[in-house]
Each structure stands twice: as structure tokens, then as C-alpha cells.
Amino acid sequence: NGVWRYNLVTHTWQEMSPMQESRALLIVAYMGHIFAVGGRYGFRDLRSAEAYDPVTNTWYDVPEMGHRHSYFDIAVMNRRSLLSLVEEETELLSAMTTLQILGLWYFLA
């Protein structure tokens, strides 16, 4: 759950506040924050999500997804929501989006 920031000017690394939950795989930058969504811890897929505020150097909880997912894509959609395309072994299972204002995940398909 360690997080490191690279300074492009000084070419040095600085350790930042660790994530609340150890995870691998899914990260996206959105509206000045870093979101860690789902992912994998050991052999377990995760449904939890958290976001990092670089100004305060803190992680905070965001609503978890309805199902555990580790192999999928996530992207910023229309500056107001995140789009998550959930894919398992090349078979598209579902698409979800979250509205930042409401903080909820919705299934699209």
C-alpha cells in the first residue's frame, strides 16, 4: 500500500501517505485526485475504492463497486464521472459509472 511521488525537477522520490488498503492494478487521475478502484490483493479481487488528495497527502474512502473486480479498464468520462468497463478473460461482463456528485456506482449494461 506504499505510494511514492517522483519529482521531475530534482529527480528524487518521496514517500507519500500509504493507501488504506493494499491493492494492485487500477489507478486513474481525476480532478486533481488519484483514484484506486477495485484491483487485487494477493489472490482476492477487491470492490473497495479510495482516492488520494495530494494537497493534504491523505487517502479517503469513495463508494465501493457492486462487485469485486481486478481486471478492467477505468477512464474519465465527461469530467463528471468515472467509467469502469469490467472485463474478465476478454468477455465484457458489465459497464459501470459513478457520478462524483452522488458518489454512487450505476450499472450501464
FENKA-V537202 format. One record per residue. N is the residue number from 1. SS is DSSP state (@ for helix, = for strand, . for the rest). PHI is phi as a letter, one per 40 degrees, with the letter a starting at -180 (* if undefined). OMEGA is omega in whole degrees, 0 to 359 (NA if undefined). Layout:
n = [N;N]
ss = [SS;SS]
phi = [PHI;PHI]
omega = [OMEGA;OMEGA]
//
This chain:
n = [1;2;3;4;5;6;7;8;9;10;11;12;13;14;15;16;17;18;19;20;21;22;23;24;25;26;27;28;29;30;31;32;33;34;35;36;37;38;39;40;41;42;43;44;45;46;47;48;49;50;51;52;53;54;55;56;57;58;59;60;61;62;63;64;65;66;67;68;69;70;71;72;73;74;75;76;77;78;79;80;81;82;83;84;85;86;87;88;89;90;91;92;93;94;95;96;97;98;99;100;101;102;103;104;105;106;107;108;109]
ss = [.;.;=;=;=;=;=;.;.;.;.;=;=;=;=;=;.;.;.;.;.;.;.;=;.;.;=;=;=;=;.;.;=;=;=;=;=;.;.;=;=;.;.;=;=;=;.;.;=;=;=;=;=;.;.;.;.;=;=;=;=;=;.;.;.;.;.;.;=;.;.;=;=;=;=;=;=;.;.;.;=;=;=;=;=;=;=;=;.;.;=;=;=;=;=;=;=;=;=;.;.;.;.;=;=;=;=;.;.]
phi = [*;c;b;b;b;c;c;c;c;c;f;b;b;b;c;b;c;c;c;c;b;c;a;b;h;c;a;a;c;a;f;g;b;b;b;b;b;f;g;a;b;g;b;b;c;b;b;c;a;a;b;b;b;c;c;c;f;b;b;b;c;b;d;c;c;c;b;c;a;b;b;a;b;b;a;c;b;f;g;b;a;b;b;b;b;c;b;b;f;g;b;c;c;a;b;b;b;b;c;c;c;c;g;b;c;b;c;b;a]
omega = [179;180;181;178;179;178;183;181;184;182;178;177;177;178;180;178;182;174;179;181;177;180;174;168;199;177;175;175;185;177;176;179;176;181;173;189;180;180;186;172;185;178;186;173;183;172;184;178;178;181;182;176;183;179;181;182;180;173;177;181;168;184;179;178;182;182;177;180;177;181;180;178;176;183;175;181;176;175;181;183;175;177;180;176;186;183;177;176;179;176;181;182;182;174;181;174;175;175;184;182;181;180;182;175;177;175;177;181;NA]
//
